[in-house]
Amino acid sequence: MDKLKSLINKKELLVAGLMSGTSADGIDVCIVKIKEKKNDLDIKLLGFKTYEYPSLIREKIFELSRNAEHSDDVVRLNMLLGEEFSEAVIGLCGKLKINIQKIDLIGSHGQTIRHLPQITNFCGKEIKGTLQIAEPSVIANNTGITTVGDFRLADMAVGGEGAPLCPLAHYYLFKDKSFSRGILNIGGMANLTVLPRKCKTEDVFAFDTGPGNVLIDALMAKLYGRKYDKNGEIAFRGKVNQVLLKKLKGNDFFKKKPPKSTGREDFEKDLKHILSAKKIPKEDIITTVSELTCWAIFDSFEKWVKPKCKIDQLVVCGGGARNRYINKRLSELFYPVEVISSDKLGIGADQVEAICFAILAYLTIKGKAGNLTKATGARKEVVLGKICLT
């Protein structure tokens, strides 16, 4: 416990953040320096790297995401991913020539296997749940560094959906005195955080908009044998199939009011429908699901943000920020709102989420809440995560 007391009292912490999104491209790892500064946080990124999953592990993640009944493999994969996440931290420290013993803290989101935020009657009780694996105890003991993991369940324990969890970190990273900003993260799923000009934390609200890359990536794998649509090249080649797009727009998730979150589970039926559709050129399928991502983002903005807050900038981060088709369509849909990558604000689009979980780990160690009730729907703000000591 002396180590924990030391972390609580330390004014400046060197924190590693870990993230792997729904697309399961790999493990994003960052190292940031965080210190308190006049009721704010001073955050400095020292380094970032993505460690791609070996193809066998990536396929196992997708297999278990689709077949959650394979509980034995889930248990084993939890431990295996703990090893992989540990190696990511050790690898980045080596690359940056940082002595690993100087890292104070690790914040690990883990790998989402299932996200089930809707209340369901289960064994006679009303239950919701989420499962992120990559055992933080393994990370802590392999690295010798205190690790915070399993962030989402504390929010669910007080009635929240456990997502989105990055909005408070977005506040620390992107709030501005002159601009109202929307922070759009396009990972496997897409989520939008609204930061009004001169906002305080209680002014921030956020929600998932729907699929980000999840359908695009799954269909690129099925139709082209590729992990993703690099730069949106295939989407630019095809045209939108309006019949298919109308069918996809009918997904019940789009009708729900925020706060709301989603996962690949909500769109598995859509994927099956798309793959069973006949006489649609495969490039048109990619264009159509890319258009669905853009439509869902803009439709959500029009319904749930515009009546409350005008935004001056839409800051795009996550893997989808590299898709030129998505960027082009967002710029057209949101005009005259300026659409920019977080790169232009000094934080790489691929780096944002890992930094967010470093920040959330910092807040946990300091005994501060990491969720926002306007984002997750929780009854109250709570300290997130589980602390694994060495």
Contacts in CASP RR format, 6 or more apart in sequence:
PFRMAT RR
TARGET T0000
AUTHOR 0000-0000-0000
METHOD contacts of the structure
MODEL  1
MDKLKSLINKKELLVAGLMSGTSADGIDVCIVKIKEKKNDLDIKLLGFKT
YEYPSLIREKIFELSRNAEHSDDVVRLNMLLGEEFSEAVIGLCGKLKINI
QKIDLIGSHGQTIRHLPQITNFCGKEIKGTLQIAEPSVIANNTGITTVGD
FRLADMAVGGEGAPLCPLAHYYLFKDKSFSRGILNIGGMANLTVLPRKCK
TEDVFAFDTGPGNVLIDALMAKLYGRKYDKNGEIAFRGKVNQVLLKKLKG
NDFFKKKPPKSTGREDFEKDLKHILSAKKIPKEDIITTVSELTCWAIFDS
FEKWVKPKCKIDQLVVCGGGARNRYINKRLSELFYPVEVISSDKLGIGAD
QVEAICFAILAYLTIKGKAGNLTKATGARKEVVLGKICLT
1 389 0 8 1.000
3 146 0 8 1.000
3 389 0 8 1.000
3 390 0 8 1.000
4 146 0 8 1.000
4 365 0 8 1.000
4 387 0 8 1.000
4 389 0 8 1.000
7 13 0 8 1.000
7 104 0 8 1.000
7 105 0 8 1.000
7 146 0 8 1.000
7 365 0 8 1.000
8 365 0 8 1.000
8 366 0 8 1.000
8 367 0 8 1.000
10 104 0 8 1.000
11 35 0 8 1.000
11 36 0 8 1.000
12 33 0 8 1.000
12 34 0 8 1.000
12 35 0 8 1.000
13 33 0 8 1.000
13 34 0 8 1.000
13 35 0 8 1.000
13 104 0 8 1.000
13 105 0 8 1.000
13 362 0 8 1.000
13 365 0 8 1.000
14 31 0 8 1.000
14 32 0 8 1.000
14 33 0 8 1.000
14 46 0 8 1.000
14 98 0 8 1.000
14 102 0 8 1.000
14 103 0 8 1.000
14 104 0 8 1.000
14 105 0 8 1.000
15 31 0 8 1.000
15 32 0 8 1.000
15 33 0 8 1.000
15 34 0 8 1.000
15 103 0 8 1.000
15 104 0 8 1.000
15 105 0 8 1.000
15 106 0 8 1.000
15 107 0 8 1.000
15 358 0 8 1.000
15 359 0 8 1.000
15 361 0 8 1.000
15 362 0 8 1.000
16 29 0 8 1.000
16 30 0 8 1.000
16 31 0 8 1.000
16 32 0 8 1.000
16 89 0 8 1.000
16 92 0 8 1.000
16 103 0 8 1.000
16 105 0 8 1.000
16 106 0 8 1.000
16 107 0 8 1.000
16 145 0 8 1.000
16 358 0 8 1.000
17 29 0 8 1.000
17 30 0 8 1.000
17 31 0 8 1.000
17 32 0 8 1.000
17 106 0 8 1.000
17 107 0 8 1.000
17 108 0 8 1.000
17 354 0 8 1.000
17 355 0 8 1.000
17 357 0 8 1.000
17 358 0 8 1.000
17 361 0 8 1.000
18 27 0 8 1.000
18 28 0 8 1.000
18 29 0 8 1.000
18 85 0 8 1.000
18 88 0 8 1.000
18 89 0 8 1.000
18 106 0 8 1.000
18 107 0 8 1.000
18 108 0 8 1.000
18 109 0 8 1.000
18 110 0 8 1.000
18 134 0 8 1.000
18 139 0 8 1.000
18 354 0 8 1.000
18 357 0 8 1.000
19 27 0 8 1.000
19 28 0 8 1.000
19 108 0 8 1.000
19 109 0 8 1.000
19 110 0 8 1.000
19 353 0 8 1.000
19 354 0 8 1.000
19 356 0 8 1.000
19 357 0 8 1.000
20 26 0 8 1.000
20 27 0 8 1.000
20 28 0 8 1.000
20 53 0 8 1.000
20 81 0 8 1.000
20 85 0 8 1.000
20 109 0 8 1.000
20 110 0 8 1.000
20 111 0 8 1.000
20 112 0 8 1.000
20 134 0 8 1.000
21 109 0 8 1.000
21 111 0 8 1.000
21 112 0 8 1.000
21 187 0 8 1.000
21 188 0 8 1.000
21 353 0 8 1.000
22 112 0 8 1.000
22 187 0 8 1.000
22 188 0 8 1.000
22 189 0 8 1.000
22 213 0 8 1.000
22 214 0 8 1.000
22 263 0 8 1.000
22 264 0 8 1.000
23 187 0 8 1.000
23 188 0 8 1.000
23 213 0 8 1.000
23 214 0 8 1.000
23 217 0 8 1.000
23 228 0 8 1.000
23 319 0 8 1.000
24 53 0 8 1.000
24 58 0 8 1.000
24 61 0 8 1.000
24 62 0 8 1.000
24 111 0 8 1.000
25 50 0 8 1.000
25 52 0 8 1.000
25 53 0 8 1.000
25 227 0 8 1.000
25 228 0 8 1.000
25 319 0 8 1.000
26 50 0 8 1.000
26 51 0 8 1.000
26 52 0 8 1.000
26 53 0 8 1.000
26 58 0 8 1.000
27 50 0 8 1.000
27 51 0 8 1.000
27 53 0 8 1.000
27 84 0 8 1.000
27 85 0 8 1.000
27 88 0 8 1.000
28 48 0 8 1.000
28 49 0 8 1.000
28 50 0 8 1.000
28 350 0 8 1.000
28 351 0 8 1.000
28 353 0 8 1.000
28 354 0 8 1.000
29 48 0 8 1.000
29 49 0 8 1.000
29 50 0 8 1.000
29 51 0 8 1.000
29 88 0 8 1.000
29 89 0 8 1.000
29 92 0 8 1.000
29 354 0 8 1.000
30 45 0 8 1.000
30 46 0 8 1.000
30 47 0 8 1.000
30 48 0 8 1.000
30 92 0 8 1.000
30 351 0 8 1.000
30 354 0 8 1.000
30 355 0 8 1.000
30 358 0 8 1.000
31 45 0 8 1.000
31 46 0 8 1.000
31 47 0 8 1.000
31 48 0 8 1.000
31 92 0 8 1.000
31 93 0 8 1.000
31 96 0 8 1.000
31 98 0 8 1.000
31 103 0 8 1.000
31 358 0 8 1.000
32 43 0 8 1.000
32 44 0 8 1.000
32 45 0 8 1.000
32 46 0 8 1.000
32 47 0 8 1.000
32 355 0 8 1.000
32 358 0 8 1.000
32 359 0 8 1.000
33 43 0 8 1.000
33 44 0 8 1.000
33 46 0 8 1.000
34 41 0 8 1.000
34 42 0 8 1.000
34 43 0 8 1.000
34 44 0 8 1.000
34 358 0 8 1.000
34 359 0 8 1.000
34 362 0 8 1.000
35 41 0 8 1.000
35 42 0 8 1.000
36 42 0 8 1.000
40 172 0 8 1.000
41 172 0 8 1.000
41 359 0 8 1.000
41 362 0 8 1.000
43 172 0 8 1.000
43 173 0 8 1.000
43 355 0 8 1.000
43 359 0 8 1.000
45 347 0 8 1.000
45 351 0 8 1.000
45 355 0 8 1.000
46 96 0 8 1.000
46 98 0 8 1.000
47 92 0 8 1.000
47 96 0 8 1.000
48 92 0 8 1.000
48 348 0 8 1.000
48 350 0 8 1.000
48 351 0 8 1.000
48 354 0 8 1.000
48 355 0 8 1.000
49 88 0 8 1.000
49 91 0 8 1.000
49 92 0 8 1.000
49 95 0 8 1.000
50 350 0 8 1.000
51 84 0 8 1.000
51 87 0 8 1.000
51 88 0 8 1.000
51 91 0 8 1.000
53 61 0 8 1.000
53 84 0 8 1.000
57 77 0 8 1.000
57 80 0 8 1.000
57 81 0 8 1.000
57 84 0 8 1.000
60 73 0 8 1.000
60 77 0 8 1.000
61 77 0 8 1.000
61 111 0 8 1.000
61 113 0 8 1.000
63 70 0 8 1.000
63 73 0 8 1.000
64 70 0 8 1.000
64 73 0 8 1.000
64 74 0 8 1.000
64 77 0 8 1.000
64 113 0 8 1.000
65 112 0 8 1.000
65 113 0 8 1.000
65 114 0 8 1.000
65 264 0 8 1.000
66 268 0 8 1.000
68 74 0 8 1.000
68 113 0 8 1.000
68 114 0 8 1.000
74 113 0 8 1.000
74 131 0 8 1.000
74 133 0 8 1.000
77 133 0 8 1.000
78 133 0 8 1.000
78 134 0 8 1.000
78 135 0 8 1.000
79 135 0 8 1.000
79 138 0 8 1.000
81 110 0 8 1.000
81 111 0 8 1.000
81 133 0 8 1.000
81 134 0 8 1.000
81 135 0 8 1.000
82 134 0 8 1.000
82 135 0 8 1.000
82 136 0 8 1.000
82 138 0 8 1.000
82 139 0 8 1.000
82 142 0 8 1.000
83 138 0 8 1.000
83 142 0 8 1.000
84 134 0 8 1.000
85 108 0 8 1.000
85 110 0 8 1.000
85 134 0 8 1.000
85 138 0 8 1.000
85 139 0 8 1.000
86 138 0 8 1.000
86 139 0 8 1.000
86 142 0 8 1.000
86 143 0 8 1.000
87 142 0 8 1.000
89 100 0 8 1.000
89 103 0 8 1.000
89 106 0 8 1.000
89 139 0 8 1.000
89 143 0 8 1.000
89 145 0 8 1.000
90 100 0 8 1.000
90 142 0 8 1.000
90 143 0 8 1.000
93 99 0 8 1.000
93 100 0 8 1.000
93 103 0 8 1.000
94 100 0 8 1.000
100 143 0 8 1.000
100 144 0 8 1.000
100 145 0 8 1.000
103 143 0 8 1.000
103 145 0 8 1.000
104 145 0 8 1.000
104 146 0 8 1.000
105 145 0 8 1.000
105 146 0 8 1.000
105 147 0 8 1.000
105 148 0 8 1.000
105 358 0 8 1.000
105 361 0 8 1.000
105 362 0 8 1.000
105 365 0 8 1.000
106 136 0 8 1.000
106 139 0 8 1.000
106 140 0 8 1.000
106 143 0 8 1.000
106 145 0 8 1.000
106 146 0 8 1.000
106 147 0 8 1.000
106 148 0 8 1.000
106 361 0 8 1.000
107 147 0 8 1.000
107 148 0 8 1.000
107 149 0 8 1.000
107 357 0 8 1.000
107 358 0 8 1.000
107 360 0 8 1.000
107 361 0 8 1.000
108 134 0 8 1.000
108 136 0 8 1.000
108 139 0 8 1.000
108 147 0 8 1.000
108 148 0 8 1.000
108 149 0 8 1.000
108 357 0 8 1.000
108 361 0 8 1.000
109 132 0 8 1.000
109 149 0 8 1.000
109 151 0 8 1.000
109 353 0 8 1.000
109 357 0 8 1.000
110 132 0 8 1.000
110 133 0 8 1.000
110 134 0 8 1.000
110 149 0 8 1.000
111 132 0 8 1.000
111 133 0 8 1.000
111 134 0 8 1.000
112 130 0 8 1.000
112 131 0 8 1.000
112 132 0 8 1.000
112 263 0 8 1.000
113 131 0 8 1.000
113 132 0 8 1.000
113 133 0 8 1.000
114 129 0 8 1.000
114 130 0 8 1.000
114 131 0 8 1.000
114 265 0 8 1.000
115 129 0 8 1.000
115 130 0 8 1.000
115 131 0 8 1.000
115 163 0 8 1.000
115 261 0 8 1.000
115 262 0 8 1.000
115 263 0 8 1.000
115 265 0 8 1.000
116 128 0 8 1.000
116 129 0 8 1.000
116 130 0 8 1.000
116 265 0 8 1.000
117 128 0 8 1.000
117 129 0 8 1.000
117 130 0 8 1.000
117 156 0 8 1.000
117 160 0 8 1.000
117 161 0 8 1.000
117 162 0 8 1.000
117 163 0 8 1.000
117 260 0 8 1.000
117 261 0 8 1.000
117 262 0 8 1.000
118 128 0 8 1.000
119 126 0 8 1.000
119 127 0 8 1.000
119 128 0 8 1.000
120 126 0 8 1.000
120 127 0 8 1.000
120 128 0 8 1.000
121 127 0 8 1.000
128 156 0 8 1.000
128 159 0 8 1.000
128 161 0 8 1.000
129 153 0 8 1.000
129 156 0 8 1.000
130 152 0 8 1.000
130 153 0 8 1.000
130 156 0 8 1.000
130 162 0 8 1.000
130 163 0 8 1.000
132 149 0 8 1.000
132 150 0 8 1.000
132 151 0 8 1.000
132 152 0 8 1.000
136 147 0 8 1.000
136 148 0 8 1.000
136 149 0 8 1.000
136 150 0 8 1.000
136 386 0 8 1.000
136 388 0 8 1.000
137 147 0 8 1.000
137 388 0 8 1.000
139 145 0 8 1.000
139 147 0 8 1.000
139 388 0 8 1.000
140 146 0 8 1.000
140 147 0 8 1.000
140 388 0 8 1.000
140 389 0 8 1.000
140 390 0 8 1.000
141 388 0 8 1.000
141 390 0 8 1.000
143 390 0 8 1.000
144 390 0 8 1.000
145 390 0 8 1.000
146 365 0 8 1.000
146 387 0 8 1.000
146 388 0 8 1.000
146 389 0 8 1.000
146 390 0 8 1.000
147 361 0 8 1.000
147 387 0 8 1.000
147 388 0 8 1.000
148 360 0 8 1.000
148 361 0 8 1.000
148 364 0 8 1.000
148 365 0 8 1.000
148 384 0 8 1.000
148 385 0 8 1.000
148 386 0 8 1.000
148 387 0 8 1.000
148 388 0 8 1.000
149 361 0 8 1.000
149 385 0 8 1.000
149 386 0 8 1.000
149 388 0 8 1.000
150 385 0 8 1.000
150 386 0 8 1.000
151 165 0 8 1.000
151 357 0 8 1.000
151 360 0 8 1.000
151 364 0 8 1.000
151 384 0 8 1.000
151 385 0 8 1.000
152 162 0 8 1.000
152 163 0 8 1.000
152 165 0 8 1.000
152 384 0 8 1.000
153 162 0 8 1.000
153 385 0 8 1.000
154 371 0 8 1.000
154 382 0 8 1.000
154 383 0 8 1.000
154 384 0 8 1.000
154 385 0 8 1.000
155 161 0 8 1.000
155 162 0 8 1.000
155 163 0 8 1.000
155 165 0 8 1.000
155 371 0 8 1.000
155 376 0 8 1.000
155 378 0 8 1.000
155 382 0 8 1.000
155 384 0 8 1.000
156 162 0 8 1.000
157 382 0 8 1.000
158 378 0 8 1.000
158 379 0 8 1.000
158 380 0 8 1.000
158 382 0 8 1.000
159 377 0 8 1.000
159 378 0 8 1.000
159 379 0 8 1.000
160 259 0 8 1.000
160 371 0 8 1.000
160 376 0 8 1.000
160 377 0 8 1.000
160 378 0 8 1.000
160 379 0 8 1.000
161 259 0 8 1.000
161 260 0 8 1.000
161 261 0 8 1.000
161 376 0 8 1.000
161 377 0 8 1.000
162 261 0 8 1.000
162 371 0 8 1.000
162 376 0 8 1.000
162 378 0 8 1.000
163 191 0 8 1.000
163 208 0 8 1.000
163 261 0 8 1.000
163 376 0 8 1.000
164 185 0 8 1.000
164 191 0 8 1.000
164 193 0 8 1.000
164 206 0 8 1.000
164 207 0 8 1.000
164 208 0 8 1.000
164 261 0 8 1.000
164 375 0 8 1.000
164 376 0 8 1.000
165 356 0 8 1.000
165 360 0 8 1.000
165 370 0 8 1.000
165 371 0 8 1.000
165 375 0 8 1.000
165 376 0 8 1.000
165 384 0 8 1.000
166 185 0 8 1.000
166 191 0 8 1.000
166 193 0 8 1.000
166 206 0 8 1.000
166 352 0 8 1.000
166 353 0 8 1.000
166 356 0 8 1.000
167 183 0 8 1.000
167 193 0 8 1.000
167 204 0 8 1.000
167 205 0 8 1.000
167 206 0 8 1.000
167 372 0 8 1.000
167 375 0 8 1.000
168 201 0 8 1.000
168 204 0 8 1.000
168 359 0 8 1.000
168 360 0 8 1.000
168 363 0 8 1.000
168 369 0 8 1.000
168 370 0 8 1.000
168 371 0 8 1.000
168 372 0 8 1.000
168 375 0 8 1.000
169 355 0 8 1.000
169 356 0 8 1.000
169 357 0 8 1.000
169 359 0 8 1.000
169 360 0 8 1.000
170 183 0 8 1.000
170 193 0 8 1.000
170 195 0 8 1.000
170 204 0 8 1.000
170 206 0 8 1.000
170 352 0 8 1.000
170 356 0 8 1.000
171 193 0 8 1.000
171 195 0 8 1.000
171 199 0 8 1.000
171 201 0 8 1.000
171 204 0 8 1.000
172 359 0 8 1.000
173 347 0 8 1.000
173 352 0 8 1.000
173 355 0 8 1.000
173 356 0 8 1.000
173 359 0 8 1.000
174 181 0 8 1.000
174 183 0 8 1.000
174 195 0 8 1.000
174 315 0 8 1.000
174 342 0 8 1.000
174 345 0 8 1.000
175 181 0 8 1.000
175 195 0 8 1.000
175 199 0 8 1.000
176 195 0 8 1.000
176 197 0 8 1.000
177 197 0 8 1.000
177 198 0 8 1.000
178 197 0 8 1.000
179 197 0 8 1.000
179 312 0 8 1.000
179 313 0 8 1.000
180 194 0 8 1.000
180 195 0 8 1.000
180 196 0 8 1.000
180 197 0 8 1.000
180 309 0 8 1.000
180 310 0 8 1.000
180 311 0 8 1.000
180 312 0 8 1.000
180 313 0 8 1.000
181 194 0 8 1.000
181 195 0 8 1.000
181 311 0 8 1.000
181 312 0 8 1.000
181 313 0 8 1.000
181 314 0 8 1.000
181 315 0 8 1.000
182 192 0 8 1.000
182 193 0 8 1.000
182 194 0 8 1.000
182 195 0 8 1.000
182 305 0 8 1.000
182 311 0 8 1.000
182 313 0 8 1.000
182 314 0 8 1.000
182 315 0 8 1.000
183 192 0 8 1.000
183 193 0 8 1.000
183 194 0 8 1.000
183 195 0 8 1.000
183 315 0 8 1.000
183 317 0 8 1.000
183 342 0 8 1.000
184 190 0 8 1.000
184 191 0 8 1.000
184 192 0 8 1.000
184 193 0 8 1.000
184 209 0 8 1.000
184 297 0 8 1.000
184 314 0 8 1.000
184 315 0 8 1.000
184 316 0 8 1.000
184 317 0 8 1.000
184 330 0 8 1.000
185 191 0 8 1.000
185 192 0 8 1.000
185 193 0 8 1.000
185 317 0 8 1.000
185 318 0 8 1.000
185 352 0 8 1.000
185 353 0 8 1.000
186 212 0 8 1.000
186 213 0 8 1.000
186 293 0 8 1.000
186 297 0 8 1.000
186 316 0 8 1.000
186 317 0 8 1.000
186 318 0 8 1.000
186 319 0 8 1.000
186 320 0 8 1.000
186 321 0 8 1.000
186 323 0 8 1.000
186 326 0 8 1.000
187 212 0 8 1.000
187 213 0 8 1.000
187 214 0 8 1.000
187 318 0 8 1.000
187 319 0 8 1.000
187 320 0 8 1.000
188 211 0 8 1.000
188 212 0 8 1.000
188 213 0 8 1.000
188 214 0 8 1.000
188 217 0 8 1.000
188 264 0 8 1.000
189 208 0 8 1.000
189 210 0 8 1.000
189 211 0 8 1.000
189 212 0 8 1.000
189 214 0 8 1.000
189 261 0 8 1.000
189 262 0 8 1.000
189 263 0 8 1.000
189 264 0 8 1.000
190 208 0 8 1.000
190 209 0 8 1.000
190 210 0 8 1.000
190 211 0 8 1.000
190 212 0 8 1.000
190 293 0 8 1.000
190 296 0 8 1.000
190 297 0 8 1.000
191 206 0 8 1.000
191 207 0 8 1.000
191 208 0 8 1.000
191 209 0 8 1.000
191 261 0 8 1.000
192 206 0 8 1.000
192 207 0 8 1.000
192 209 0 8 1.000
192 297 0 8 1.000
192 300 0 8 1.000
192 301 0 8 1.000
192 305 0 8 1.000
193 204 0 8 1.000
193 205 0 8 1.000
193 206 0 8 1.000
193 375 0 8 1.000
194 204 0 8 1.000
194 205 0 8 1.000
194 206 0 8 1.000
194 305 0 8 1.000
194 308 0 8 1.000
194 309 0 8 1.000
194 311 0 8 1.000
195 203 0 8 1.000
195 204 0 8 1.000
196 203 0 8 1.000
196 204 0 8 1.000
196 309 0 8 1.000
197 312 0 8 1.000
201 372 0 8 1.000
202 374 0 8 1.000
204 372 0 8 1.000
204 374 0 8 1.000
204 375 0 8 1.000
205 258 0 8 1.000
205 259 0 8 1.000
205 308 0 8 1.000
205 372 0 8 1.000
205 374 0 8 1.000
205 375 0 8 1.000
206 258 0 8 1.000
206 259 0 8 1.000
206 372 0 8 1.000
206 374 0 8 1.000
206 375 0 8 1.000
207 258 0 8 1.000
207 259 0 8 1.000
207 260 0 8 1.000
207 261 0 8 1.000
207 300 0 8 1.000
207 304 0 8 1.000
207 375 0 8 1.000
208 260 0 8 1.000
208 261 0 8 1.000
208 262 0 8 1.000
208 263 0 8 1.000
209 296 0 8 1.000
209 297 0 8 1.000
209 299 0 8 1.000
209 300 0 8 1.000
209 301 0 8 1.000
210 253 0 8 1.000
210 254 0 8 1.000
210 262 0 8 1.000
210 266 0 8 1.000
210 267 0 8 1.000
210 293 0 8 1.000
210 296 0 8 1.000
210 297 0 8 1.000
210 300 0 8 1.000
211 262 0 8 1.000
211 267 0 8 1.000
211 289 0 8 1.000
211 292 0 8 1.000
211 293 0 8 1.000
211 296 0 8 1.000
212 293 0 8 1.000
212 296 0 8 1.000
212 320 0 8 1.000
213 228 0 8 1.000
213 293 0 8 1.000
213 319 0 8 1.000
213 320 0 8 1.000
213 323 0 8 1.000
214 263 0 8 1.000
214 264 0 8 1.000
214 267 0 8 1.000
215 267 0 8 1.000
215 270 0 8 1.000
215 271 0 8 1.000
215 274 0 8 1.000
215 289 0 8 1.000
215 292 0 8 1.000
215 293 0 8 1.000
216 228 0 8 1.000
216 229 0 8 1.000
216 235 0 8 1.000
216 286 0 8 1.000
216 289 0 8 1.000
216 290 0 8 1.000
216 293 0 8 1.000
216 323 0 8 1.000
217 227 0 8 1.000
217 228 0 8 1.000
217 229 0 8 1.000
218 271 0 8 1.000
219 271 0 8 1.000
219 274 0 8 1.000
219 275 0 8 1.000
219 285 0 8 1.000
219 286 0 8 1.000
219 289 0 8 1.000
220 226 0 8 1.000
220 227 0 8 1.000
220 228 0 8 1.000
220 229 0 8 1.000
220 234 0 8 1.000
220 286 0 8 1.000
221 227 0 8 1.000
222 275 0 8 1.000
223 282 0 8 1.000
223 285 0 8 1.000
223 286 0 8 1.000
224 234 0 8 1.000
224 282 0 8 1.000
229 235 0 8 1.000
229 286 0 8 1.000
229 290 0 8 1.000
229 323 0 8 1.000
229 325 0 8 1.000
231 322 0 8 1.000
231 323 0 8 1.000
231 324 0 8 1.000
232 290 0 8 1.000
232 323 0 8 1.000
232 324 0 8 1.000
232 325 0 8 1.000
232 326 0 8 1.000
234 283 0 8 1.000
234 286 0 8 1.000
234 287 0 8 1.000
235 283 0 8 1.000
235 286 0 8 1.000
235 287 0 8 1.000
235 290 0 8 1.000
235 291 0 8 1.000
235 323 0 8 1.000
235 325 0 8 1.000
235 326 0 8 1.000
236 287 0 8 1.000
236 324 0 8 1.000
236 325 0 8 1.000
237 283 0 8 1.000
237 287 0 8 1.000
238 281 0 8 1.000
238 283 0 8 1.000
238 284 0 8 1.000
238 286 0 8 1.000
238 287 0 8 1.000
239 284 0 8 1.000
239 287 0 8 1.000
240 284 0 8 1.000
240 287 0 8 1.000
240 288 0 8 1.000
240 291 0 8 1.000
241 280 0 8 1.000
241 284 0 8 1.000
241 285 0 8 1.000
241 287 0 8 1.000
241 288 0 8 1.000
244 274 0 8 1.000
244 277 0 8 1.000
244 280 0 8 1.000
244 285 0 8 1.000
244 288 0 8 1.000
245 288 0 8 1.000
245 291 0 8 1.000
245 292 0 8 1.000
245 295 0 8 1.000
247 273 0 8 1.000
248 270 0 8 1.000
248 274 0 8 1.000
248 288 0 8 1.000
248 289 0 8 1.000
248 292 0 8 1.000
249 292 0 8 1.000
249 295 0 8 1.000
251 266 0 8 1.000
251 267 0 8 1.000
251 270 0 8 1.000
252 266 0 8 1.000
253 260 0 8 1.000
253 262 0 8 1.000
253 266 0 8 1.000
253 267 0 8 1.000
254 296 0 8 1.000
254 299 0 8 1.000
254 300 0 8 1.000
257 304 0 8 1.000
258 304 0 8 1.000
259 374 0 8 1.000
259 375 0 8 1.000
259 376 0 8 1.000
259 377 0 8 1.000
261 376 0 8 1.000
274 285 0 8 1.000
274 289 0 8 1.000
277 285 0 8 1.000
280 288 0 8 1.000
287 325 0 8 1.000
290 323 0 8 1.000
290 325 0 8 1.000
290 326 0 8 1.000
290 329 0 8 1.000
291 329 0 8 1.000
293 326 0 8 1.000
294 326 0 8 1.000
294 329 0 8 1.000
294 330 0 8 1.000
294 333 0 8 1.000
297 330 0 8 1.000
297 333 0 8 1.000
298 330 0 8 1.000
298 333 0 8 1.000
298 334 0 8 1.000
301 334 0 8 1.000
305 311 0 8 1.000
311 337 0 8 1.000
312 337 0 8 1.000
312 338 0 8 1.000
313 337 0 8 1.000
313 338 0 8 1.000
313 339 0 8 1.000
313 340 0 8 1.000
314 330 0 8 1.000
314 334 0 8 1.000
314 337 0 8 1.000
314 338 0 8 1.000
314 339 0 8 1.000
314 340 0 8 1.000
315 340 0 8 1.000
315 341 0 8 1.000
315 342 0 8 1.000
315 345 0 8 1.000
316 327 0 8 1.000
316 330 0 8 1.000
316 339 0 8 1.000
316 340 0 8 1.000
316 341 0 8 1.000
316 342 0 8 1.000
316 349 0 8 1.000
317 341 0 8 1.000
317 342 0 8 1.000
317 347 0 8 1.000
317 348 0 8 1.000
317 349 0 8 1.000
317 350 0 8 1.000
317 352 0 8 1.000
317 353 0 8 1.000
318 349 0 8 1.000
318 350 0 8 1.000
318 352 0 8 1.000
318 353 0 8 1.000
319 349 0 8 1.000
319 350 0 8 1.000
320 326 0 8 1.000
320 349 0 8 1.000
321 327 0 8 1.000
321 341 0 8 1.000
321 342 0 8 1.000
321 343 0 8 1.000
321 349 0 8 1.000
321 350 0 8 1.000
322 349 0 8 1.000
322 350 0 8 1.000
327 339 0 8 1.000
327 341 0 8 1.000
330 339 0 8 1.000
331 339 0 8 1.000
341 348 0 8 1.000
341 349 0 8 1.000
342 348 0 8 1.000
342 349 0 8 1.000
342 352 0 8 1.000
343 349 0 8 1.000
347 355 0 8 1.000
360 370 0 8 1.000
360 384 0 8 1.000
360 385 0 8 1.000
363 369 0 8 1.000
363 370 0 8 1.000
363 383 0 8 1.000
363 384 0 8 1.000
364 370 0 8 1.000
364 383 0 8 1.000
364 384 0 8 1.000
364 385 0 8 1.000
364 387 0 8 1.000
365 387 0 8 1.000
367 383 0 8 1.000
368 383 0 8 1.000
369 381 0 8 1.000
369 382 0 8 1.000
369 383 0 8 1.000
369 384 0 8 1.000
370 381 0 8 1.000
370 382 0 8 1.000
370 383 0 8 1.000
370 384 0 8 1.000
371 378 0 8 1.000
371 381 0 8 1.000
371 382 0 8 1.000
371 384 0 8 1.000
372 381 0 8 1.000
373 379 0 8 1.000
373 380 0 8 1.000
373 381 0 8 1.000
END
